[in-house]
Every structure is written in structure tokens, then in C-alpha cells.
């Protein structure tokens, strides 16, 4: 069985999704989270479940019709890169990448949480 690795950004994506949905429907938020985690667990046995991704070397797997698990896979590991709503821009534009990098740096030095 292949090892699963979640990038911090993918974990943050799930927390943001749950936070957003739970404002109106806490039960649905929990179901979405559970479905994402269950689907990711299946990737360990079926790493080619997703279709080829928009970025070379990635794959995408749709969950709940509105969410996409972006991942990389090889014989040893499946790396969950992002969990995105299908309305989100993916791959990010150069401007979005720059803002994300700036925000990550600010988090590392304790300027934002």
C-alpha cells in the first residue's frame, strides 16, 4: 500500500472549506470533510483514480461534485497538494502565487495567523 502525505496547504484548504460551510450547515461541513478524507484514503489502493491534472505530474479527483483533490503520485507516495472548490483558479496565476508566497512567509515569521 502506498503512503499518503498531506501538504500543509491541503490541510489548510480542508479547514477553510469546513469553516465556510459550517457557517450555514455544520452537518454538511462534517460530511464533506469525511468524504474528502475517505476518498483520499482510497487513493492508497487506487492511485490512478483521478484524471490527469492541469499541472504536469498531478492528478485531480472530484469529490461531492464541487471539490477537487489535487495530488501527485508515484510508487511510494501519494502527496495531497490541494483541496479546492471547483470555482477556484487552478493552477494559480503568477500574481496569486506571489501573494501566497508572501502570506506563507508572513506566517512563518509570525506576522499573520
Helices and strands as residue ranges (DSSP letters): E 3-6, H 8-22, H 26-43, E 51-52, E 59-63, E 67-73, E 77-85, H 94-108
